[in-house]
């Protein structure tokens, strides 16, 4: 984790030789400041009784969290049952942003989505070598309707990322790295999923400013689908549903 408590300063970052207390469970923490991993705090003996959803922090985690104010980072949340977890980022509006690098079982994904009332995932989508190429090669679209929002379709079976995350009930953003865009997967996608590219800086700024970006996306998407359905009933062609080539998608 990034922060520990040292004599009342509960947002002290790791430095060589320091020891502190866990901000959640109160356990002894030691600073890990080696040359190969991002400097971080670790429980001295055992993290038993602390957050079981903990995972090793990477440079991607740290840089993602650092796009938001320090006071929003690593926020503990305790349910009425006493279950306790630590959110990567919790905004002033109560929205939790979880930055997920490692593989996640469906059971744990569901547990996290049930634990946090309002949650958005940002997933490191370049961890597996083939995911990026397969994702963009499988896109069809965009669907052009009233809003002009570029929404694409992708069959869940065509992409391992969609098989992992397509059943999520909350928004999921795929971060492929080395690009200015994130790709938003709409919640509760079926066999045919819908995704929209969004500028990374706009995602960060909207959530920093308290704008309800997720509700806006969902409302616009719902209206566009109604228009598309009406066009289909009237027998009008739906433009933009040809298979997109990987080469044409490289700008994303």
N, C-alpha and C positions, 0 to 999 in steps of 0.2 A: 504494500500500500504506500501511498505517497506521504501521508501525514501520521505523526504520532504526537502524544501529549508529553511535554517536558515542563514540569513545574508550572502548570496552568496555561502554557502556550500550546493549544491543542491543534495547531496547524504548523508544526515544526517539520521541515523536510529532513530527509536522512543526510547525515554527514559522517565521515569516518570517526569512529570511536564513541559515537553518541549512543545512549540508551534512553528509552522512554516507556510510556504506557500506551496500550491500545485504546483508542478513543471510543471503542464499542464495548469490549469485554473487560478492559482494565488490566489485561495481561501484560507481562514485561515484553518490550519490543527492543530489538537490536537493529542498528543501521547496517545495511548490506550495500557496500560501496565498491564493488569490484570493477574490473575493466571491461567486462563482457556484457553486462546487463545494466539497464537503467537503475540508478541508485534508488533504493526503496527500503521500507521497514518490513521486518519479519518477526513473528512471534518467537520468543527465545526457546521455549521448550515445546509447546504444543498450542495449536490454534483451536483445540477442542472447546466447544462452547461459544466460539466466535462464528463468523459468517461461513457456513459450509459451501456457499457459492463462490468463494474466493478462487481466483485463478492468477497465475504469475502475470505481472504487469510488463508489457512490452513498450518500446518506443512509440508504437502506434497508439496504445492506450493513453500514454502520457501526453502526447501531442494533441490527441483528440480532446481530452479533458481540459487541457490548457487553453482551449479556445473559449472557455467559459470562466466567469469569475471564480476566484479561489474559494470564496465562501459557499459556492454551489457544489463544490467537488467533495466526493466521499462523504455522503450524508447518510447517517444511520437512520433506519426506519424499523420501528417495533410494532408488530401487529397486536391486537387485543389478546391473542393466544399466547403472547410472549415471544413468538418467533421474531428473530432479529436478522436483518440483512443491511448491507451497505450499498447505496446507489452510487454509480459512477458520477452522475451529475443529477441534481434536482433543482429545477428552476424556481423562480419566485412564484410561478403560477401552480407549482406542485407537480409539474410534469417531470417524470424520471427518464433520463437518457442512459441507456446501457450500451456500452461499447464492447462488442463480443468478438474476440479473436479466435479462441479455440473452438473445437467441435462441441456441440451441445446436444444432449439427448432430448428427445421430444418430451419426456416426462419432466425434465428440469425446465425446459422452455415453458411448458404449461404452468408449472409451479410459480415461476417468476411472473408470468402474465396474470396469474390469479392473485399474487401477493401485492403487486403495485397497482393501485386503482387506475393510474394513468401512466402508460409506458410507451416508449419508442425505442426500437432496436436500431443500432448502427452496427453492421456486420462487416468485418474484414473479409472481403470477397476474393482476395488474391492469394489466400493461404494455399489452396490447391492449384496446381499448375494449369489444369485444363478448364477451370471454372469460367474464367473470363472469356476465352475463345468460344466455349460452348454456349454461354449465355447470349452473346451478341449474335452468334450464328443462328440462334433459334428464335430471334425476335421477328415478329411480323407487325407491320404498321408503318407510320402511325395512323391512328383513327382521327380524322379531322372532322370536328363538329363545331358547335357554337363557340366554345371557349377558346379554341385554338391550342389548348393544352396538349402537348405531344404525348399521347398515351399509346403504348404498344402492348401487344399480346404475346404470351409465351406459354407453351404447354408445359405443365409441371413435370411430365415425364422426360422432357427434352433437356432438363438442366438439373444437376445435382443441387445447386443452390435452391431451386424451387422445391425440390423434394424435401430439403431440410427445413425450409421456412415457409412454404406455401400455405400451411394450415394455421399460421399465426393469426391471432385475433386482433393484433395491434399493428401499427405501421412498422415496416422493416425497410431500412435504407441499406443498400449494398454499396460498399466503398471499395472500388477496384484500385485505388491509389493512382498517383501520377496523372490525374485528370482533375478538371475543375468541377465535375459532376458527381453527385450521388444518384442512385437509382431507387426510387420509392416503389416498394411492393405494397399494393393495397391489401388491407386486412381481409381475412377469411376468403382468400382466393380459392377457387375450385380447381378443377383439372385445367381450365384455361385461366391463367393469371394475367393481371394487368399491372404494368410498370410504367413509371414516368420519370424522366431525368429531371433533376433539379440542381441548380447551381449550389455548390458546397457553401460558398460564402453567404448566399441567401438563406440557406437552412440555418446556419449558425446565427446570423444576424436576427432572423425572425424569432428564434427561441431566446436569444439574449434580450430582445426588446419586448418580449411577452406577447407577441402576435400569435394568434391561434392558427398556425400554419397547417396543422393536421386537419382541423375541421374544414378549413378552406379547401384543401385538396379533396377531401371526401365529398363535400357538397358539390364542387365543380364536376367531379367524376360521376357522381350520381346523376346530375343533370345531363351530362354528355351521353351516358348510357341510355337514358330515357329517349333522347333525341335519336340515337342510333337505332334503338328498337322501333321507334315510330317510322323511321326511314325504311327499315327492313319490312315492316308490315305493308307499307305502300309500294313495295317493290323497287325502291330507289337503290342505286348502287352505294355501297359504303366504301368511300375512297381510302386508299392507303393500307390495304391489307395484303399487299404482296410481300413475299419473303424478302427481308432486308439482308444484304450481304455483309459479311464481317468488315470488308473494306470500307463500305459506306458508313459504318458505325464507328470508325476509328476516332472521329472527333470527340466521342464521349469517353 
